[in-house]
Amino acid sequence: KQEVTQIPAALSVPEGENLVLNCSFTDSAIYNLQWFRQDPGKGLTSLLLIQSSQREQTSGRLNASLDKSSGRSTLYIAASQPGDSATYLCASCEDRGSTLGRLYFGRGTQLTVWP
Amino acid sequence: GAGVSQSPSNKVTEKGKDVELRCDPISGHTALYWYRQSLGQGLEFLIYFQGNSAPDKSGLPSDRFSAERTGGSVSTLTIQRTQQEDSAVYLCASSPTLSTISNQPQHFGDGTRLSIL
Protein backbone atom coordinates (compact mmCIF):
# COMPACT_ATOMS: atom_id res chain seq x y z
CA LYS A 1 0.00 0.00 0.00
CA GLN A 2 1.22 3.46 -0.92
CA GLU A 3 2.35 5.60 2.00
CA VAL A 4 2.78 9.34 1.65
CA THR A 5 4.72 11.41 4.17
CA GLN A 6 4.95 15.19 4.42
CA ILE A 7 7.59 17.19 6.21
CA PRO A 8 7.37 19.47 8.11
CA ALA A 9 3.99 18.96 9.77
CA ALA A 10 3.81 22.68 10.55
CA LEU A 11 5.67 25.77 9.46
CA SER A 12 5.42 29.39 10.67
CA VAL A 13 7.32 32.09 8.77
CA PRO A 14 7.32 35.86 8.26
CA GLU A 15 5.95 37.31 5.07
CA GLY A 16 8.33 37.35 2.11
CA GLU A 17 10.22 34.15 2.80
CA ASN A 18 10.73 31.46 0.19
CA LEU A 19 9.43 28.08 1.39
CA VAL A 20 10.01 24.41 0.64
CA LEU A 21 7.45 21.74 1.53
CA ASN A 22 8.49 18.12 1.18
CA CYS A 23 6.52 15.03 0.21
CA SER A 24 7.77 11.45 -0.08
CA PHE A 25 6.00 8.30 -1.28
CA THR A 26 6.90 4.62 -1.05
CA ASP A 27 5.61 3.24 -4.38
CA SER A 28 6.92 4.87 -7.56
CA ALA A 29 4.15 3.37 -9.75
CA ILE A 30 2.07 6.54 -9.88
CA TYR A 31 0.05 8.28 -12.58
CA ASN A 32 0.69 11.69 -11.16
CA LEU A 33 1.47 13.63 -8.02
CA GLN A 34 -0.93 16.35 -6.94
CA TRP A 35 -0.59 19.24 -4.52
CA PHE A 36 -3.69 20.67 -2.86
CA ARG A 37 -4.45 23.52 -0.53
CA GLN A 38 -7.07 23.27 2.22
CA ASP A 39 -8.44 26.26 4.11
CA PRO A 40 -10.20 25.71 7.47
CA GLY A 41 -13.69 24.26 7.03
CA LYS A 42 -13.27 23.97 3.29
CA GLY A 43 -12.58 21.28 0.73
CA LEU A 44 -9.37 20.85 -1.23
CA THR A 45 -8.26 23.20 -3.97
CA SER A 46 -5.96 21.77 -6.63
CA LEU A 47 -2.70 23.71 -6.96
CA LEU A 48 -0.46 21.68 -9.24
CA LEU A 49 -0.49 18.27 -10.91
CA ILE A 50 2.72 16.67 -12.15
CA GLN A 51 2.32 13.76 -14.53
CA SER A 52 4.60 10.77 -13.96
CA SER A 53 6.60 11.62 -17.11
CA GLN A 54 7.19 15.22 -16.00
CA ARG A 55 9.80 16.70 -13.69
CA GLU A 56 8.09 19.90 -12.59
CA GLN A 57 5.12 22.22 -12.93
CA THR A 58 4.82 25.93 -12.22
CA SER A 59 1.89 28.19 -11.46
CA GLY A 60 2.60 31.75 -10.43
CA ARG A 61 4.66 31.73 -7.24
CA LEU A 62 4.34 27.96 -6.91
CA ASN A 63 6.69 25.38 -8.35
CA ALA A 64 6.41 21.64 -7.78
CA SER A 65 9.04 19.08 -8.72
CA LEU A 66 8.82 15.30 -8.96
CA ASP A 67 11.55 12.66 -8.71
CA LYS A 68 9.77 9.34 -9.19
CA SER A 69 12.83 7.18 -8.79
CA SER A 70 13.54 8.52 -5.31
CA GLY A 71 9.86 8.87 -4.39
CA ARG A 72 9.97 12.59 -3.68
CA SER A 73 8.13 15.76 -4.55
CA THR A 74 8.79 19.30 -3.42
CA LEU A 75 6.50 22.31 -3.42
CA TYR A 76 8.33 25.62 -3.55
CA ILE A 77 6.48 28.80 -2.60
CA ALA A 78 8.22 32.04 -3.53
CA ALA A 79 7.79 35.33 -1.67
CA SER A 80 5.20 33.97 0.78
CA GLN A 81 2.18 36.08 1.76
CA PRO A 82 -0.29 35.89 4.69
CA GLY A 83 -2.92 34.68 2.21
CA ASP A 84 -0.81 31.57 1.64
CA SER A 85 -1.65 30.41 5.18
CA ALA A 86 -3.42 27.05 4.85
CA THR A 87 -2.75 23.32 5.01
CA TYR A 88 -0.91 21.94 1.99
CA LEU A 89 -1.52 18.32 1.05
CA CYS A 90 0.27 16.15 -1.44
CA ALA A 91 -1.32 13.07 -2.96
CA SER A 92 -0.11 10.32 -5.25
CA CYS A 93 -2.49 8.98 -7.89
CA GLU A 94 -2.67 5.20 -8.15
CA ASP A 95 -2.13 3.58 -11.53
CA ARG A 96 -2.88 -0.07 -10.78
CA GLY A 97 -5.89 -1.98 -12.10
CA SER A 98 -9.05 -1.62 -10.06
CA THR A 99 -7.57 1.10 -7.86
CA LEU A 100 -6.86 3.34 -10.85
CA GLY A 101 -7.26 7.00 -10.00
CA ARG A 102 -7.30 6.51 -6.23
CA LEU A 103 -5.44 9.25 -4.33
CA TYR A 104 -3.20 8.54 -1.35
CA PHE A 105 -2.73 11.62 0.81
CA GLY A 106 -0.06 12.78 3.19
CA ARG A 107 -1.07 14.30 6.54
CA GLY A 108 -0.29 17.78 5.26
CA THR A 109 1.89 20.75 6.20
CA GLN A 110 0.10 23.48 8.13
CA LEU A 111 1.57 26.79 6.96
CA THR A 112 1.23 30.12 8.77
CA VAL A 113 2.65 33.25 7.16
CA TRP A 114 2.58 36.27 9.47
CA PRO A 115 2.79 39.90 8.37
CA GLY B 1 -23.29 23.57 -11.19
CA ALA B 2 -19.88 25.18 -11.29
CA GLY B 3 -18.33 22.94 -8.65
CA VAL B 4 -18.86 19.79 -6.62
CA SER B 5 -21.76 20.28 -4.23
CA GLN B 6 -22.24 18.30 -1.02
CA SER B 7 -25.17 18.28 1.38
CA PRO B 8 -25.75 18.67 4.19
CA SER B 9 -22.72 20.76 5.11
CA ASN B 10 -23.11 19.70 8.75
CA LYS B 11 -24.91 16.76 10.32
CA VAL B 12 -25.26 15.95 14.00
CA THR B 13 -26.97 12.71 14.90
CA GLU B 14 -27.26 10.22 17.71
CA LYS B 15 -25.31 7.00 17.83
CA GLY B 16 -27.20 4.18 16.16
CA LYS B 17 -29.06 6.34 13.65
CA ASP B 18 -28.63 6.03 9.87
CA VAL B 19 -27.33 8.98 7.84
CA GLU B 20 -27.25 9.81 4.14
CA LEU B 21 -24.69 12.14 2.60
CA ARG B 22 -25.17 13.52 -0.88
CA CYS B 23 -22.73 14.56 -3.59
CA ASP B 24 -23.48 16.39 -6.83
CA PRO B 25 -20.41 16.19 -9.09
CA ILE B 26 -19.45 18.69 -11.74
CA SER B 27 -21.72 18.25 -14.74
CA GLY B 28 -20.23 15.79 -17.24
CA HIS B 29 -17.72 14.26 -14.84
CA THR B 30 -17.99 10.49 -15.00
CA ALA B 31 -15.56 9.62 -12.19
CA LEU B 32 -16.66 10.28 -8.59
CA TYR B 33 -14.72 9.64 -5.37
CA TRP B 34 -15.55 9.61 -1.68
CA TYR B 35 -12.91 10.31 0.98
CA ARG B 36 -13.03 10.66 4.74
CA GLN B 37 -10.95 13.13 6.74
CA SER B 38 -10.57 12.54 10.45
CA LEU B 39 -8.12 13.80 13.04
CA GLY B 40 -6.61 10.43 13.71
CA GLN B 41 -6.40 9.10 10.15
CA GLY B 42 -5.90 12.07 7.85
CA LEU B 43 -7.56 11.82 4.43
CA GLU B 44 -8.48 8.28 3.41
CA PHE B 45 -10.11 6.87 0.31
CA LEU B 46 -13.52 5.19 0.68
CA ILE B 47 -14.93 4.33 -2.76
CA TYR B 48 -14.98 5.50 -6.34
CA PHE B 49 -17.49 5.31 -9.19
CA GLN B 50 -16.95 5.19 -12.92
CA GLY B 51 -20.39 6.03 -14.23
CA ASN B 52 -22.84 4.14 -11.99
CA SER B 53 -20.52 1.25 -11.16
CA ALA B 54 -18.07 1.06 -8.27
CA PRO B 55 -14.97 -0.92 -9.30
CA ASP B 56 -13.21 -0.21 -6.03
CA LYS B 57 -15.02 -0.45 -2.70
CA SER B 58 -11.94 -1.50 -0.80
CA GLY B 59 -11.78 1.65 1.30
CA LEU B 60 -15.19 1.26 2.93
CA PRO B 61 -14.40 0.69 6.64
CA SER B 62 -17.25 -1.73 7.40
CA ASP B 63 -20.45 -3.20 5.99
CA ARG B 64 -22.36 -0.36 7.68
CA PHE B 65 -21.08 1.86 4.86
CA SER B 66 -22.59 1.76 1.38
CA ALA B 67 -22.75 4.08 -1.60
CA GLU B 68 -24.65 4.33 -4.82
CA ARG B 69 -24.71 6.53 -7.85
CA THR B 70 -27.64 6.98 -10.20
CA GLY B 71 -27.85 8.42 -13.69
CA GLY B 72 -24.08 8.84 -13.74
CA SER B 73 -24.50 11.94 -11.61
CA VAL B 74 -25.60 12.23 -7.96
CA SER B 75 -24.06 9.89 -5.41
CA THR B 76 -25.25 9.01 -1.91
CA LEU B 77 -23.06 7.66 0.87
CA THR B 78 -25.09 5.88 3.56
CA ILE B 79 -23.86 4.97 7.02
CA GLN B 80 -26.10 2.64 9.00
CA ARG B 81 -26.15 2.32 12.78
CA THR B 82 -23.65 5.14 13.19
CA GLN B 83 -20.87 4.90 15.75
CA GLN B 84 -18.86 7.68 17.38
CA GLU B 85 -15.78 6.69 15.37
CA ASP B 86 -17.72 7.60 12.20
CA SER B 87 -17.41 11.28 13.16
CA ALA B 88 -15.34 12.94 10.43
CA VAL B 89 -15.55 15.19 7.40
CA TYR B 90 -16.72 13.27 4.33
CA LEU B 91 -15.39 14.72 1.09
CA CYS B 92 -16.54 14.02 -2.44
CA ALA B 93 -14.50 14.66 -5.59
CA SER B 94 -15.07 14.27 -9.30
CA SER B 95 -12.96 14.20 -12.44
CA PRO B 96 -13.86 14.13 -16.14
CA THR B 97 -13.04 10.49 -17.03
CA LEU B 98 -10.61 7.80 -15.99
CA SER B 99 -8.82 8.14 -19.30
CA THR B 100 -7.75 11.65 -18.34
CA ILE B 101 -6.64 10.94 -14.79
CA SER B 102 -3.01 11.28 -15.72
CA ASN B 103 -3.44 14.98 -16.36
CA GLN B 104 -6.71 16.05 -14.73
CA PRO B 105 -6.91 16.86 -11.01
CA GLN B 106 -9.83 15.78 -8.88
CA HIS B 107 -12.22 18.60 -7.95
CA PHE B 108 -13.39 18.50 -4.35
CA GLY B 109 -16.55 19.68 -2.61
CA ASP B 110 -16.47 21.42 0.78
CA GLY B 111 -17.48 18.22 2.55
CA THR B 112 -20.08 17.14 5.11
CA ARG B 113 -18.99 17.44 8.72
CA LEU B 114 -20.59 14.50 10.55
CA SER B 115 -20.76 14.42 14.32
CA ILE B 116 -22.07 11.36 16.15
CA LEU B 117 -23.20 12.03 19.73
Contacts between the chains, C-beta under 8 A, distances in Angstrom:
chain1	res1	chain2	res2	distance
A	31	B	101	5.8
A	31	B	102	4.9
A	32	B	101	7.5
A	32	B	102	5.8
A	32	B	103	7.1
A	34	B	105	5.6
A	34	B	106	7.6
A	36	B	108	7.7
A	41	B	110	7.6
A	42	B	110	5.5
A	42	B	111	7.9
A	43	B	4	7.5
A	43	B	91	5.9
A	43	B	108	3.9
A	43	B	109	5.2
A	43	B	110	4.4
A	43	B	111	5.5
A	44	B	91	7.2
A	44	B	93	7.7
A	44	B	108	4.2
A	45	B	108	7.5
A	46	B	105	3.8
A	46	B	106	7.3
A	46	B	107	7.0
A	46	B	108	8.0
A	49	B	103	6.8
A	49	B	104	7.6
A	49	B	105	4.8
A	51	B	102	5.4
A	51	B	103	5.6
A	52	B	102	7.2
A	89	B	43	6.9
A	91	B	43	7.8
A	93	B	101	6.3
A	93	B	102	7.9
A	98	B	55	5.0
A	98	B	56	5.1
A	99	B	56	5.4
A	99	B	58	7.2
A	100	B	55	7.9
A	100	B	98	6.1
A	100	B	101	6.9
A	101	B	31	6.2
A	101	B	33	7.5
A	101	B	48	6.4
A	101	B	95	7.2
A	101	B	98	5.7
A	101	B	101	4.6
A	102	B	33	7.6
A	102	B	45	5.2
A	102	B	48	6.5
A	102	B	56	6.5
A	102	B	59	7.8
A	103	B	33	7.4
A	103	B	35	7.6
A	103	B	45	6.6
A	103	B	106	6.6
A	104	B	45	7.3
A	105	B	35	7.9
A	105	B	42	6.0
A	105	B	43	3.9
A	105	B	44	7.6
A	106	B	42	7.4
A	107	B	42	4.6
A	108	B	42	7.4
